[in-house]
Amino acid sequence: MAQVQAVCDSCGSALVPNAAYCERCGSRTRKARRMVRVAIRVELVFFLAVVAMVIAFTWIYTAQK
């Protein structure tokens, strides 16, 4: 079972359970930072897949001429 962050790392105020942001100072909790890192990785992988597909289709189109 994962531990829930109880206090803000920046200001030390109490957090509501499963909070993503501190209500007092507005900083992200460890859980929110982790979720953002995962989202950025997924977006980067998707972007690289689209770029690779465009390059592959361009190469196939030019090779057929």
N, C-alpha and C positions, 0 to 999 in steps of 0.2 A: 504494500500500500504506500502510495506516495505521500510525502508530508506536504501540508498546506502552509504556505508562507503566512505568518501571523502578523508580522510588523514590516513596515516599509524599510528598505535598506538605506534610503536617502534621509528621511526625516524621523524615522522611528515611531511613527504613529501606527495604531492598530489598523489592520486591514479586515474587510469583510471576507468571508470564506470564498475562495476561488476568484478573487479580484484580479483583474488584469492591470489596473492602474490604481495608484494611491489617490484617495479622495482629497487628501490634504494638499500634497505638493504636485500631484499629477505625473509622477515618474512611473515607469513601467515596472511591474513585478518580474521576478525571475521567470515565472511561467509565461508571461507575455513576451519577454525577450526571446525565450526559447521558441515560442510559436512563430515569431517574426522571422527568426533565423531559418526555420523549416520552410516557411512560405517563400522566402527569398531563394532558397535552394531549388524549390520546385519551379519557380518562375524562371530561374536561370537555366535549368535543364530543359524546360519547354522552349525557351527562346533559342537555345543552341540546337535543339531538334528542328525547329522551323528554319533556322539559318542553314543547317546541313541539308534539309530537304530542298530549299531554294537553290543552293549550290549544285546539288545533284541533278535537279531538273534542268538547270542552265547548262550543265555539262552534257547531259543527254541531248538537249536541243541542239547545241553547237556541234556535237559529234555526228549527228544525223545529216548535216549539210554536206 
